[in-house]
Amino acid sequence: MNISHENRLLLHCLQASISGNTGEKIKDVINIPLNWEEVLASAFWHGIAPLLYHNLKNISKRHCIPQEVMAQLRTAYHGNLARNMYLYAELKRILETFCDKGVKVIVLKGATLAKTVYGDIGLRQMNDIDLLVKKEDLLCAEKIMSGLDYRFQGEMQPDWYRENHQHISYVHSDKNIPVEIHWHIARKAHPVRIRIINDIIERWWEEARTIEFSGNKVQILSPEDLITHLCLHFLKHRFINQNGGFSSKGALIQLCDIFQTLKYYRDDIDWVRFKSETEKYGIDTLMYTTFSIVREIMGEHDDVFHNALSSFKSEDLNKELVRLINKRILIREDTLPVVPGSFIKSQIADTFQTKVKILFKEIFPHPKVLSNRFSVPLSSKRLCLYYLIRPFRLILKSGKIVLMIPRVKEEVILNTWINSQVCPIVDD
């Protein structure tokens, strides 16, 4: 894979602790004239600025790094450390209240990872606090959050989220702390089109582990289930764009989460159970593909990847797909022209009729769409004019779309693959 020097530096720093060999590689890269603005932009894009600072601050050739770059990274690390300390103090208060009310909670994602697999809460950014409760405890959990001065946050009413979503969002009235109360990890219409059946969540509760957390005993996912969750979470965020395009935002920190978890629990993972359960739920190919993506991004770490990869059959892996995903992970879509979502969706559509329908809606959208786009009232006669000129405007834009065809082809390959991974088991 052809990797820029800037991206190579990020990949060398993509772990909580680096070996002497990796340290030498970092020294070699920073000796090369680098586009440090690009390094910073990509580090913040991927959520790894604190990690980058952590691994650069003790490099002996740090004089090669511009002082203003280190200053920004230092601010990112210490700002994240302070923010996470603030979040953990609030998490302690929330967990104590749930415990007092007899409601069981599993702490998910960042709050678990920063304290365990990273070993330094300043290294892993936490945008919010994610908690998993049992569906039957949801109403009680909502009352607890209200009593803690958290207010519901959402465009729809809470009832809609209970029926159609996997979590309800809250934000504290004064502290600007977001909390998501999950009862599942996938909505009925999952953004990744992967169906996660209720049985998986029930198994997570059965296998959950109890640890000491901020002076309280709390539950976290077992290593096997944590890995499953992190892999699915990584894939979900690659296909979360509404226009159907692949997203690289936050990809490197999510891959680092998986790597650090595999490394931290390498002697504790029951790979027989992991393989059996992922096969049972039809997500084993997703796991193998994600492990292979992590392996290619992280480089040689046989002690970490041997058991993970040897559990699967090599013929089940689409190596070209892995290479394509890794290529796209290292490209920030904020630097690329926007591909019309309707164009991507029309290329992915199975039938000619569906393709025509999608393109027709793009050419002649609902009047409300044009009204909002051009800031004219629905009653305005100018809307008719916009309908007349719209096809010609799209024709003028089509030249740009022609230049995007190679990228659109990649989008079709990626979306066709993820659509083919729909879990065959249906929710009850």
Steps between C-alpha positions, in 0.01 A plus 500: 500500500637841396499712819604864531771590752238694700272198527792271574585714803141471624504121459829465690342693790175303493546313830517574869863392536758475224797266478858613447478388138189711440669794671784478247247498214340814643841672512562407135165646390527830690843554340318526167343839414135449592181694442430554869167670431389179333631294793297709745187503284508120462577444869196704605288342225577153631479591870862404570660837586552398868664173390723686256619736775556211740726321254687806369575680827784267601656457156864608517487685166201709601679814377392390151138562598382864482437642847151621406410145393608354834318783677172411325546130573589572864185710536296218343640242743461707817160628391387143441643387834313777684179429310520127571564558871186714500303226319624227734395702806153531352496133400575409863197703612276336239617146580449550873143614439423207270647264760287656777189449286592138424538554124783302338723686256774398256749778425574510126774619265717800592437506874609136524785518249679808634540350848578143400659434162663845465608534863501880472168684487662786311569286192144409399250772421149455642228697325235374738418234759345181361308269733310180424191409704249221460192591296273429797700751709480776240216702655668484840828612340321795342362608839848473652648720226225757551568498874868564430403816309545352154258606229392294201659599170351397167301614200220247564310415816658243741234242406623504142857427610388215725324339205736577211844574641764339722564780748359817651724805528523735796702809580553650844324831553815679621805281439478444122553126551323274247390153613351228281285234666512192276288188518635371166788588267306510173175660398247305292625678188869480586724754320729216397214273400634241746225344709605446861242271653377526857662168590846655463419769755360241742826305468695814579319535830564133582875529427558851644786542747506698823793733566589775746420831337543834679444329834191314377450151368366528146450269207689513173479278193702180490811524277329300225188717503700822526693404187176418318352835601810696396516330159132566428537857627794556265302371201189700591695825490654424162156491338319763703493782242150577377619524140620140517866595476776336703618701803851492645424739789616351830611178332854487641400539865238229451760266348733586788219405742484155342879459496541608863216269608653202317836581658367555853287184507715279274545229768141523616294469181309178435545483124299179468199671657558816295512310169200284591279793597594724209426212262168437674394862451634526146762767573820293486602641160457851637728416792767342279493793259532753782789310663677495163447875461650559845791266424588680177474845661700406811771297328693210654358403838483121478466469877175697477351374174601134479208351694249749362582426136573128533143445622374567146554347157716713269281417198212683669687831476457748216852644496420757232218632715731531801751694290226730371365571848849574631564731206177691571567517875810710428306747283300769679173558318503863614777550241293348217218644289157381609352222288121538473342238722234421242771415247665253738166346598393465136820308422444269796132433419419144393247572224478742210163624626649589837792682333258707290281576801797627704628721217151633427464609863836675473399687184148580620506505881204577724400870493599532867857404408528776240321744729758443774796493263419832332324665797177569314142442625319188384236725344757689290477467122879508493497132601376416150799684359737304722342174379560609139865595547591216738568235228737745325681576827548127555635457146759770571597316818525166320847589373624502858326170566687341207826587678366325811420171323803308643397603851136414434608154383677456834185610683298241307748222588497596869123538525435181307724315744341637817151440359595136441589459868147534633456256787260223386337470844204730561400667828211356693 
